[in-house]
């Protein structure tokens, strides 16, 4: 199962649309996971219509229209793994333990908020993934997203993709 992980898209405030390479990745993915900060419901509608399957949660910049359609925490079983998707996880210090305690029945936690790519594994085995942002790199050198494969209870091919600068 091919997964596409994105977060903090901030469309249309930080970009008018998602970058073309990301839309191409949407078309190739079996599941698109969005960890919040959509900003406008139009992107949710567009991703819903173009993705084979969409799993997402709302973020701190998402208003009532998005919060009525999305949960604070999304959960799904994909490729034999238990996924949770949440926008905020708090400070980087102590994140693995804090998230392992909060999500004890989860194999992979996808989160956003910081716009900083993150890939670690807690001592409990919980994999924590933050895809960064494809539209608002902030202090990061590149705008980014993640892809991965989930099969038979194993997550493989986790790849951070750098996007070209927006013009």
C-alpha positions in Angstrom: 0.0 0.0 0.0 1.6 3.3 -1.2 1.2 6.1 1.3 1.5 9.9 0.8 2.0 11.9 4.0 1.4 15.7 4.0 0.7 18.4 6.6 0.6 22.1 7.0 -0.5 22.9 3.4 -2.0 26.3 4.4 -3.8 26.6 1.0 -4.6 29.3 0.0 -2.8 31.4 2.6 0.8 30.2 2.0 0.2 28.9 -1.6 -2.5 29.1 -4.1 -2.4 25.4 -4.7 -0.3 22.3 -4.0 2.8 22.0 -6.1 2.4 19.9 -9.3 4.8 17.2 -8.1 2.6 16.7 -5.0 -0.6 16.4 -7.1 1.3 13.7 -9.2 2.1 11.9 -5.9 -1.6 12.1 -4.9 -2.5 10.3 -8.1 0.0 7.5 -7.4 -0.8 6.9 -3.7 -3.3 4.4 -2.4 -3.8 6.5 0.7 -3.2 10.2 1.3 -2.7 11.2 5.0 -3.0 14.8 5.9 -2.0 15.9 9.4 -3.9 19.2 9.6 -3.6 22.9 8.9 -5.5 22.7 5.6 -6.8 26.3 6.2 -9.7 26.2 3.7 -12.3 23.5 3.0 -11.7 23.8 -0.8 -8.4 21.8 -0.4 -10.2 19.1 1.5 -12.8 18.9 -1.2 -10.1 18.8 -4.0 -8.0 16.1 -2.2 -11.1 14.1 -1.4 -12.0 14.0 -5.1 -8.5 13.2 -6.4 -7.2 10.8 -3.7 -8.0 7.1 -3.8 -8.5 7.3 -0.1 -8.0 10.3 2.2 -7.4 10.2 6.0 -6.9 13.5 7.8 -7.4 15.5 10.9 -7.8 19.2 11.6 -5.0 21.6 12.8 -4.8 24.7 14.9 -5.3 26.9 11.8 -8.5 25.1 10.7 -11.8 26.8 11.4 -15.3 25.4 12.1 -16.0 24.3 8.5 -13.0 21.9 8.6 -13.5 20.9 12.2 -17.0 19.7 11.5 -15.7 17.4 8.8 -12.4 16.2 10.3 -11.5 14.7 13.7 -8.8 16.0 16.0 -7.3 12.5 15.8 -7.8 10.2 12.8 -7.1 6.5 13.1 -6.9 3.8 10.5 -5.4 0.3 9.9 -3.3 0.3 6.7 -1.2 -2.5 5.5 -1.4 -4.3 8.8 -0.3 -1.3 10.8 -2.3 0.9 13.2 -2.0 4.6 12.2 -3.0 7.7 14.2 -2.9 11.2 12.7 -2.8 14.3 14.9 -1.7 17.8 14.2 0.2 18.8 17.4 2.4 16.7 19.6 4.0 19.4 21.7 7.7 20.3 22.0 10.4 18.1 20.4 12.0 17.3 23.7 10.4 14.2 25.2 8.2 13.7 22.1 8.8 10.0 21.7 7.8 9.1 25.3 4.9 11.5 25.4 3.5 10.2 22.2 4.1 6.5 23.1 2.2 7.1 26.3 -0.7 8.9 24.5 -0.9 6.4 21.6 -0.1 3.0 23.2 -2.1 1.0 20.6 -0.6 2.8 17.6 2.3 1.6 15.3 2.7 4.8 13.3 1.9 8.4 14.4 1.7 11.0 11.6 1.8 14.6 12.9 2.5 18.1 11.7 2.4 21.7 13.2 6.2 22.4 13.3 6.8 22.3 9.5 10.0 20.4 10.4 10.4 16.9 9.0 10.7 14.2 11.7 11.3 10.5 11.6 12.1 8.7 14.9 11.0 5.6 16.7 10.1 5.5 20.4 11.5 2.8 22.6 8.0 1.3 22.6 8.3 0.8 18.8 6.0 3.7 17.9 7.2 5.3 14.6 6.7 9.1 14.6 6.6 10.8 11.2 6.2 14.5 10.3 6.3 15.2 6.6 7.1 18.9 7.0 5.1 21.3 4.7 4.9 21.2 0.9 4.0 24.9 0.8 5.4 26.7 3.8 9.0 25.7 4.6 9.5 28.4 7.2 13.1 28.0 8.4 13.6 24.7 6.6 15.8 24.5 3.5 13.1 22.8 1.4 9.3 22.3 1.3 8.7 18.6 1.8 6.4 15.6 2.0 6.8 11.9 2.8 6.0 8.7 1.0 6.1 5.2 2.5 4.9 1.7 1.9 2.8 -0.3 4.4 2.6 -4.0 3.8 2.1 -7.0 6.0 2.6 -5.0 9.2 5.8 -3.3 8.1 6.5 0.2 7.1 9.2 0.5 4.4 10.5 2.9 1.8 10.0 6.0 4.0 11.2 8.8 1.8 11.4 12.5 2.4 10.8 14.4 -0.8 12.1 17.9 -1.4 10.0 20.2 -3.6 11.5 22.8 -5.9 11.0 26.4 -4.8 7.6 27.9 -5.7 7.6 30.7 -8.3 
